[in-house]
Amino acid sequence: MPYAKDVIIGVILLLWMAQRQLRPRPLSGRLLVWPVIVGLYATYEAIQSPHVDPAGWISLIVTLLVSLAVGLVRGHLTRLYQENGQWMIAGSWKSLLFWLVTIPIRWGLRLVLVPLLGPGAALHGPASALPYLFAITGLLAGRAIAITLRHPDAVRQARMRLARRRSL
């Protein structure tokens, strides 16, 4: 019964991610670092892959842009507040519900793009992880942009704290 096992594992992962999103934690300077790291890695992998044709690139760019828009909304819905002089960040129920609702929409994007652009937009085989990497990049970047625009001083303080920690 491998299907039931996959569903159970998926539900457990989804609940863990939801719990992690809602739990407050200190704002970290990594907010701005992770989108760059994941984006550079995703771009490098896409450039190196012989399985990404022009239709695949269009699919990846559309995925990135849609995920960026979702990330911007999620960043707008993210709670940021001060507690004992420390900036804290936590997702909200609205943010979590928005993210959950947009998963099938973003996943369904492939179902729309393949008939429009051809089979190259599907990115199968060795390139099958690329749409997820580009989606994660867009989500992280959009969230970071929205939070930085809403609370530039908090993000600046978090970046300075990260730089100080690295210099020790």
ZAMARGU-4260 file (C-alpha; in steps of 0.2 Angstrom, whole numbers, plus 5000, padded with zeros to 4 digits):
<rodrens>
0) 5000/5000/5000 | 5013/5013/4995 | 5000/5026/4990 | 4994/5027/5008 | 5011/5028/5015
5) 5015/5043/5003 | 4999/5052/5008 | 5003/5049/5027 | 5021/5056/5024 | 5014/5071/5014
10) 5002/5075/5028 | 5015/5074/5041 | 5027/5085/5031 | 5013/5098/5028 | 5008/5098/5046
15) 5026/5101/5051 | 5028/5115/5038 | 5012/5123/5044 | 5018/5122/5062 | 5035/5129/5058
20) 5027/5144/5048 | 5016/5149/5063 | 5029/5148/5076 | 5038/5165/5080 | 5057/5165/5078
25) 5070/5179/5078 | 5071/5188/5062 | 5087/5182/5053 | 5098/5190/5040 | 5097/5174/5031
30) 5080/5180/5025 | 5089/5189/5011 | 5103/5176/5008 | 5093/5160/5005 | 5083/5167/4989
35) 5100/5171/4981 | 5108/5154/4985 | 5093/5144/4979 | 5091/5155/4964 | 5109/5154/4959
40) 5109/5135/4961 | 5093/5133/4951 | 5099/5144/4937 | 5116/5135/4937 | 5107/5118/4936
45) 5095/5124/4922 | 5110/5131/4912 | 5120/5115/4914 | 5105/5104/4909 | 5103/5098/4891
50) 5085/5094/4895 | 5080/5112/4896 | 5074/5119/4879 | 5067/5136/4876 | 5049/5130/4881
55) 5057/5124/4897 | 5065/5141/4900 | 5048/5149/4898 | 5040/5137/4910 | 5054/5140/4923
60) 5052/5159/4921 | 5033/5159/4922 | 5035/5148/4938 | 5047/5160/4946 | 5036/5175/4942
65) 5020/5167/4949 | 5029/5161/4964 | 5037/5178/4967 | 5019/5185/4967 | 5013/5172/4979
70) 5029/5176/4990 | 5025/5195/4990 | 5008/5192/4996 | 5014/5179/5009 | 5027/5192/5015
75) 5014/5205/5017 | 5004/5193/5028 | 5019/5188/5038 | 5019/5195/5056 | 5034/5205/5061
80) 5035/5212/5079 | 5047/5217/5092 | 5049/5207/5108 | 5061/5212/5121 | 5071/5222/5108
85) 5072/5207/5096 | 5063/5207/5080 | 5052/5192/5078 | 5044/5184/5063 | 5030/5172/5061
90) 5018/5167/5048 | 4999/5170/5050 | 4984/5159/5047 | 4980/5170/5032 | 4997/5167/5025
95) 4997/5148/5028 | 4979/5147/5020 | 4985/5157/5005 | 5000/5146/5003 | 4990/5130/5004
100) 4977/5137/4991 | 4990/5142/4979 | 4999/5125/4979 | 4987/5117/4967 | 4987/5133/4957
105) 5005/5134/4955 | 5006/5115/4952 | 4993/5116/4939 | 5003/5129/4930 | 5012/5114/4921
110) 4995/5108/4915 | 4992/5124/4906 | 5010/5127/4900 | 5013/5110/4892 | 4998/5111/4879
115) 5003/5129/4875 | 5022/5127/4874 | 5024/5109/4870 | 5032/5094/4879 | 5048/5104/4883
120) 5039/5114/4896 | 5036/5098/4907 | 5054/5096/4912 | 5054/5078/4915 | 5069/5067/4920
125) 5085/5075/4926 | 5077/5092/4925 | 5061/5088/4935 | 5067/5096/4951 | 5070/5113/4942
130) 5052/5120/4943 | 5052/5117/4962 | 5069/5126/4964 | 5063/5140/4954 | 5046/5140/4964
135) 5056/5140/4980 | 5067/5154/4974 | 5051/5165/4969 | 5043/5161/4986 | 5058/5166/4996
140) 5062/5181/4986 | 5045/5188/4986 | 5043/5186/5005 | 5060/5194/5008 | 5056/5208/4996
145) 5039/5211/5005 | 5046/5210/5022 | 5061/5222/5018 | 5049/5235/5010 | 5038/5234/5026
150) 5051/5234/5039 | 5068/5240/5032 | 5076/5244/5049 | 5072/5227/5056 | 5080/5218/5041
155) 5095/5229/5042 | 5097/5225/5060 | 5095/5206/5056 | 5108/5208/5042 | 5120/5217/5054
160) 5118/5204/5068 | 5122/5190/5055 | 5138/5199/5049 | 5144/5201/5067 | 5141/5183/5071
165) 5151/5178/5055 | 5165/5189/5060 | 5168/5181/5077
</rodrens>
